[in-house]
């Protein structure tokens, strides 16, 4: 679905397109859910 070279906005766009929404944010990751499953998306710190 995504790879480490995608920009954050592109990952968000793909997740939203598939019906996922942001559940919560951590310091180095975001948790996305579709209501049934959850996935963690790492946030690369610069």
N, C-alpha and C positions, 0 to 999 in steps of 0.2 A: 504494500500500500504506500509506504513512504520509505525514503532512505535518508541516510545521514547528510546527504548533500542538498536536500530540499530546504527551501526557505520556510520559516515558521508560518508565514501567511499562506503559502501553498499547501502546507499540511492542514492548516485550519480550514481552508477552502474545501479540500477533499473530504475531510471528516464531516463538515456541515452538509455537503452534497449527499453524503451517505446517511444522513439523519442523526449524526452524533452531535452532542453539545458538551460544552465545558462544564464539568462537575465541580472541580476545585483546582486551585493552584498551590503548588509547594515551592520551596526555594529553588529547586533545580529540575522540577518536572510539572506537568499538568496532567490531571486525570480527566479523561473524556468518557462519556457514557452514551449509550443509545437507549437506556431505560432497562436493558436486560444484562448487558455486559459492560465491562469497564476496560480501558486500556490506558497505559501510562505513556506520555510523550515527553521525552527529555528535552530540557531547554538548555541549549549550549550557552554558557556564559563567556562573554568576550572581555 
